[in-house]
Amino acid sequence: MSKFPTAVNLHKTSNTLGLPYGPDEVYQLPAELLRTHSPSAEAQGHGKPTLQFAKPNVKLIKVEPDAQYALKLNCDDGHTR
């Protein structure tokens, strides 16, 4: 397995982020999972983690590179991670 995905694919129809690491290894991550497991202050509760849930309608609207290895995910509810 490669350390880095070979592409980053935003699938707006299925509302998933696709990360292929090779021809036989592709991960499809749902927007709700990415949004609710965010390391944001909202999810982390400013030092007291708060489980985020019930965001089944959140949409990923944009994915951007952030620094040399990270991704910035923009959601339609205004959340940026």
N, C-alpha and C positions, 0 to 999 in steps of 0.2 A: 504494500500500500504506500502510495505517495504521501508525503507530509502535508501537501497542499492540494486543494482541488484543482482540476484542470480547467474548470469554468465555474462561474457563478450564474445561475439561471433563476430569474424571478418569473414564476408561472402564475400569472394573474387569474387565469381561469380556475385553477385548483387552489389558489392562494397558498402556494408553498414556495420555499426556497430550495432549489435543486443544486446539490454539490456533487459532481462526479469526480471520483478519484482514479478512475480507470474504466475500461469498458464494462467490467463486471461488478463495479462497486459505485453505486449512486445512492445518495441519501436525499430524501425529500422531507424537509422540515416544515411542518404546518405553521402558519403565521401565529396562531393562538399559542402554540408551544413557545415560540421565540419571544412573543410579547409577555407571557406570564412568567417566564423564567429569566427575565431580564435582570441584570445587575444594577438597575436604576435605583434611585433614592426611594421612589414609590414602592418598588417591590422589596427593597431591603429595609424599609421602615426606619431610615436614618439610624441604623445600628440595631434595630429590632426587626428582623425579617418578617414580612407580611406576605402570606401566600396570596398571589394574584390568581384569580380564576374567573370563569364565566365571561370570557371575551371571545366567544365563538365567531362574532361578526367582524372582528378587527381585520383589516386588510393591510398587506404590505404594499406600499405605493412606490417605493424607490429603494434601491440598494446602491451604496457608493463605497469605493475603497476608502479606508481610513488608516493612514500611516502605511507601513509596508506590509502588514499582515492581517489587519482587521477589516471588518465590514461595518458600515453605518447603515442601520435599518431604519427606514422611515415608515411609520404606520399612519393610517388615516385618522386615528384618534389623537394625533398630535405628538405621540410618543416617538422619540428618536433614541435609538440605542446604538 
